[in-house]
Amino acid sequence: MSALRAALNDYLRIRRRLGFAMPQDGRMLEGFVEFLDRAGAQRITTELALAWARLPVDVHPFTWRQRLTVARGFARYLATVDPASEVPATDLLPGRRPRIAPYVYSEQEIAALMAAARQLRPALRAARHETLIGLLAVTGCRPGEALGLDRADVDLDNGVVHVRAGKNNKQRQVPLHPSTISALRAYAGLRDARFPTPSTPAFFLSARGRRMGREELNATFITLVRQIGLEGRGSRARPRPHDLRHAFAVHTLLDWYQAGEDVDRRMPLLSTYLGHVDPASTYWYLEAVPELLELIGQRLQRLPGVVS
């Protein structure tokens, strides 16, 4: 085993003990060390890190930046052991993540998805998917957050959901509308009748009584999207469950603009509700959605001193 590979094993062990699973980064770093070993390198250099980061040729520059960022993290650790090891500068390989404009479901399309889910069989499967789609649409939760809910996280008496499985371990409380509470309670009744002594604390259960997974949601969602004729529309091949979160954010902003609200003052509220760490993630909707851009333009035209 080379000294670099031994150092990588130590680095990954330390990071994982700190709570970072690093499945993808770990695989990338294995490839990085293999690249260094083939080059006969004893330590990391900026030149070798850049060469490895740019190995995939036909990719977006952001991918190069991601790869270099992963290598840089390992290089920083290695520099504490071997001061001669170089740490690539943070301004190398600039690149911004390409973001495809979200598919913004209309209220009618969300209703059609839920109606299609209602026709699934058996009845518990239908209730599971209809309720989950509705929850994503009215709360803006990420699919993983909703599937990560336990029974104790869904407080139907006080009308609030405690999101623990949030991105970057960011937790938050999401209030629920009375109609949402009723729908969740109806699903919970069917679920508990089928699984009175469940083996998992999960709120959404699969057909086998286990926590419902992303694979089931995605596979069923593809069927529903095709059934109501949404496949092939928008910038993506087909709308995704995650786009329900985007639709929630966009419709909230549209409602605020149309009501004449001070959107800039209310934006932090939406960021908190969505669980965004960086407010820029919320402001992105303003430039990504044509309907919002049009409304912003109209309001700017009404401001005094704005030249048309």
Buried (B, 14 or more C-beta within 10 A) or exposed (E): EBEBBEBBEEBBEEBEEEEEEBEEBBEBBBBBBBBBBEEEBBBBBBEBBBEBBBEEEEEEEBBBBBBBBBBBBBBBBBBEEBEEBBBBEEEBBEBEEEEEBBBBBEEEBBBBBBEBBEEBEEEBBBBBBBBBBBBBBBBBBBBBBBBBBBBEBBBBEEBBBBBBBBBEEEEBEBEBEEEBBEBBEEBBEBBEEBBEEBEBEBBBBBEEBEBBEEEBBEEBBBEBBEBBEBBEEBEBEBBBBBBBBBBBBBBBBBEBBEEEEEBEEEBEEBBBBBBBEEEEBBBBBBEBBEEBEEBBEEEEEEEEEEEE
